[in-house]
Amino acid sequence: MELQEFKELWKQYTSDEIERTNLDEQQIRHLLRGRTQNAISSINRNILIECGLLLIISVFLPWLLFLNLTFSTKL
């Protein structure tokens, strides 16, 4: 094998490796983007649940206590 042949083979090998690495990076970015969106939707779902519980506690619980006190004083 001559030096020129070796240089050509090395050039081809490195260009193939660079192309393969770029594809891997694109796949990783795509996977991370999907995980980020899943994490955001999970956080949003948790926030909605917490807001719902807060609404129940802050509105309905005092109303129930008021009704309880109202009916207990009439007895």
C-alpha positions, 0 to 999 in steps of 0.5 A: 500500500502506498502513502497516497492510497493510505491517505485516500482510505483514511480520508474516506474512513474519517468522512464516514465516521463524521457522517455517522457521528452527525446522524447519532447526534441528530438522533440524540437531539430528537430523543432529548426533544421528545423527553423534554416535551414529555417532562413538560406535559407531565409537569403541566398535568401535575400543576393542573392536579394541584390547582384542582386540589387547591380549588377544592380546599379553598372553595368547597371546604369552607362552604362545607364548614359553613353549612356544618356550622349553620345546621349544627347551631339550628339543632 
